Amino acid sequence: MTQKHYHISQSIAGLERRIAAGEDIDWLVNDDGTPATIQEICDAIVDAKAKGYVVLPPCDNVKSTGHCAGHDTRDPK
């Protein structure tokens, strides 16, 4: 049996508010597991907005908004 799972997305507007307020954003990490710097986050936001996304894309299979479009997984049973 095949199931679908989805990745969680982060709102760009929410990130922009936190950055403007000088708040820490310590939950976003790079592919290698290191914490993302504010500059890296800002760069990702610019790239995502240029593509029309409203969220930072969490994976490589996204809808036009940047949200995860889902991934098929096999039920382990």
C-alpha positions as CSV (number, residue, x, y, z in Angstrom):
1,M,0.0,0.0,0.0
2,T,1.3,3.4,-0.9
3,Q,0.9,6.4,1.4
4,K,1.8,10.1,0.9
5,H,3.8,12.2,3.3
6,Y,4.4,16.0,3.2
7,H,7.2,18.3,4.4
8,I,6.4,21.2,6.7
9,S,6.9,24.7,5.2
10,Q,8.0,28.0,6.7
11,S,6.1,31.2,5.9
12,I,8.3,33.8,4.1
13,A,6.1,36.6,5.6
14,G,6.7,35.2,9.1
15,L,10.4,35.0,8.6
16,E,10.5,38.5,7.3
17,R,8.7,39.8,10.4
18,R,11.1,38.0,12.7
19,I,14.2,39.2,10.8
20,A,12.8,42.8,10.9
21,A,12.3,42.5,14.7
22,G,15.8,41.1,15.2
23,E,14.5,37.8,16.5
24,D,16.6,34.7,16.4
25,I,15.8,32.1,13.7
26,D,17.5,29.1,15.1
27,W,15.4,26.3,13.7
28,L,16.4,26.5,10.1
29,V,19.5,24.5,9.1
30,N,21.5,24.0,5.9
31,D,21.7,20.6,4.2
32,D,24.8,19.8,6.2
33,G,23.0,20.4,9.5
34,T,24.7,23.7,10.3
35,P,22.5,26.5,11.5
36,A,21.5,28.9,8.6
37,T,22.8,32.4,9.0
38,I,20.5,35.4,8.6
39,Q,22.2,36.1,5.3
40,E,21.6,32.6,4.0
41,I,17.9,32.8,5.1
42,C,17.6,36.2,3.3
43,D,19.2,34.8,0.2
44,A,16.8,31.8,0.3
45,I,13.8,34.2,0.7
46,V,14.9,36.3,-2.3
47,D,15.2,33.2,-4.4
48,A,11.9,31.8,-3.2
49,K,10.0,35.1,-3.8
50,A,11.5,35.3,-7.3
51,K,9.8,32.0,-8.0
52,G,6.5,33.2,-6.6
53,Y,6.6,31.1,-3.5
54,V,4.9,32.2,-0.2
55,V,6.9,29.7,1.8
56,L,10.5,28.5,1.8
57,P,10.4,25.3,-0.3
58,P,11.0,22.3,2.0
59,C,12.0,19.9,-0.7
60,D,12.4,19.5,-4.5
61,N,8.7,18.5,-5.1
62,V,6.7,21.7,-4.5
63,K,3.5,23.4,-5.7
64,S,3.5,26.9,-7.2
65,T,3.3,28.4,-3.7
66,G,6.4,26.5,-2.6
67,H,4.5,24.0,-0.4
68,C,5.4,20.4,-0.6
69,A,3.4,18.5,-3.2
70,G,3.8,15.2,-1.3
71,H,5.9,12.1,-1.6
72,D,4.7,8.6,-2.1
73,T,6.0,6.1,0.5
74,R,5.4,2.4,0.9
75,D,3.6,1.2,3.9
76,P,6.1,-0.9,5.8
77,K,3.5,-3.6,6.5
